[in-house]
Amino acid sequence: MPDQDPMQIESVLEKLNVALSLQHRSALEMTTIAGSLTGIEWHAIGGLLWSWATEELADTRRLVEKIVALGGTPSTDTPSFEPVSSAAKALETLVDHECEALAAIHAVIPDTGQEPRSEALEHRIEHIIMRKQEQIDTLYRLLGQTDT
């Protein structure tokens, strides 16, 4: 019996590549901020951002693997970002960028379909979403803000 709701491969590949380019930025931006902070911010936040950057790289690899497994070519594009001018400004910008990345990753789900491989991809995406949302929540708390 053919699948009732097959994966929309071309759309999934296109959306995964958008998410991948934003993942590239996430890892690079977090690494740059972690290495650029000075003073108390460096000690308190630098290590946290570095640990997140390594998780971003792990998820970036997983997205590349999925794109290749589906027959696509992984994007190497990386959106630019500004150098760190202050810890607060860097974290505010990072929140905006991470929310953008989170939305791009989430946008893949509707086209994954209902095949077994679809469920595996959706589950992987949900793990990335959960991890990134926890990071965003932490950034909001560090900035004394809420997710509104």
C-alpha positions in Angstrom: 0.0 0.0 0.0 1.5 3.4 -1.0 2.1 6.0 1.7 -0.9 8.2 2.2 1.3 11.2 3.1 4.8 10.9 1.6 7.7 13.1 2.4 7.9 16.1 0.1 11.6 15.6 -0.6 12.4 18.7 -2.6 10.6 21.0 -0.1 12.2 19.2 2.9 15.7 19.6 1.3 15.1 23.3 0.6 13.9 24.0 4.1 16.7 21.9 5.7 19.2 23.9 3.8 17.7 27.2 5.0 17.9 25.7 8.6 21.4 24.5 7.9 22.7 27.9 6.9 21.3 29.4 10.1 22.9 26.5 12.1 26.2 27.5 10.6 25.6 31.0 11.9 24.5 29.7 15.4 27.7 27.8 15.9 30.0 30.6 14.6 28.2 33.4 16.4 28.2 31.5 19.8 31.9 30.7 19.3 32.7 34.3 18.5 30.7 35.7 21.4 32.2 33.2 23.8 35.7 34.1 22.7 35.1 37.9 22.6 33.6 38.5 26.0 35.7 40.2 28.6 35.3 40.9 32.3 32.7 39.2 34.5 30.6 38.3 31.4 33.5 36.2 30.0 33.7 34.1 33.2 30.0 33.8 33.7 28.8 33.3 30.1 31.7 32.4 27.9 31.9 28.7 28.9 28.1 28.3 28.6 28.1 29.7 25.0 31.0 27.5 24.0 29.2 24.4 25.2 26.2 25.5 23.3 28.3 26.1 20.2 29.5 22.5 20.3 25.9 21.3 20.5 25.1 23.5 17.5 27.9 21.9 15.6 26.7 18.4 16.4 23.2 19.3 15.2 24.7 20.9 12.1 26.4 17.6 11.3 23.1 15.8 11.7 21.3 18.1 9.3 24.1 17.7 6.8 23.8 13.9 7.1 20.1 14.0 6.6 20.4 16.3 3.5 22.9 14.0 2.0 20.8 10.9 2.8 17.9 12.5 1.0 20.0 13.1 -2.1 20.6 16.8 -1.5 23.7 19.0 -1.4 24.3 20.7 2.0 24.5 24.5 2.0 27.7 26.1 3.1 26.1 29.6 3.2 26.4 31.4 6.5 24.4 34.6 7.2 26.6 37.4 8.6 26.4 38.9 12.0 28.1 41.8 13.8 31.1 41.6 16.0 30.5 41.8 19.8 30.2 45.3 21.0 28.9 44.5 24.4 27.8 41.3 26.2 24.1 42.5 26.5 23.9 43.6 22.8 25.6 40.4 21.7 23.1 38.2 23.6 20.1 40.3 22.4 21.2 39.8 18.8 21.9 36.1 19.5 18.3 35.7 20.8 16.9 37.2 17.6 19.1 35.0 15.5 18.2 31.8 17.4 14.5 32.6 17.2 15.0 32.9 13.4 16.9 29.6 13.3 14.2 27.9 15.5 11.5 29.0 13.1 13.4 27.7 10.1 13.9 24.3 11.7 10.3 24.1 12.7 9.2 25.0 9.1 10.6 21.6 7.9 8.0 19.5 9.9 4.9 20.0 7.7 6.6 18.6 4.7 8.1 15.5 6.3 4.9 13.4 5.7 3.9 10.3 7.6 6.4 7.6 6.5 8.7 5.9 9.0 11.6 8.0 7.8 9.4 11.0 8.2 8.8 10.3 11.8 12.6 9.8 12.4 13.3 13.2 10.8 10.5 14.9 12.7 11.8 13.5 15.9 15.3 14.7 15.2 14.0 18.2 14.4 11.9 18.2 17.6 15.1 17.5 19.6 16.9 20.3 18.0 13.9 22.6 18.6 13.7 21.6 22.3 17.5 22.2 22.8 17.4 25.6 21.0 14.3 26.7 22.9 16.0 25.9 26.2 19.0 28.0 25.1 16.7 30.9 24.1 14.9 30.7 27.5 18.3 30.8 29.3 19.3 33.8 27.2 16.1 35.6 28.1 16.7 34.9 31.8 20.3 36.2 31.5 19.0 39.4 29.9 16.3 39.8 32.6 13.6 39.4 29.9 10.8 37.0 29.1 9.7 35.3 25.9 6.8 37.5 24.9 
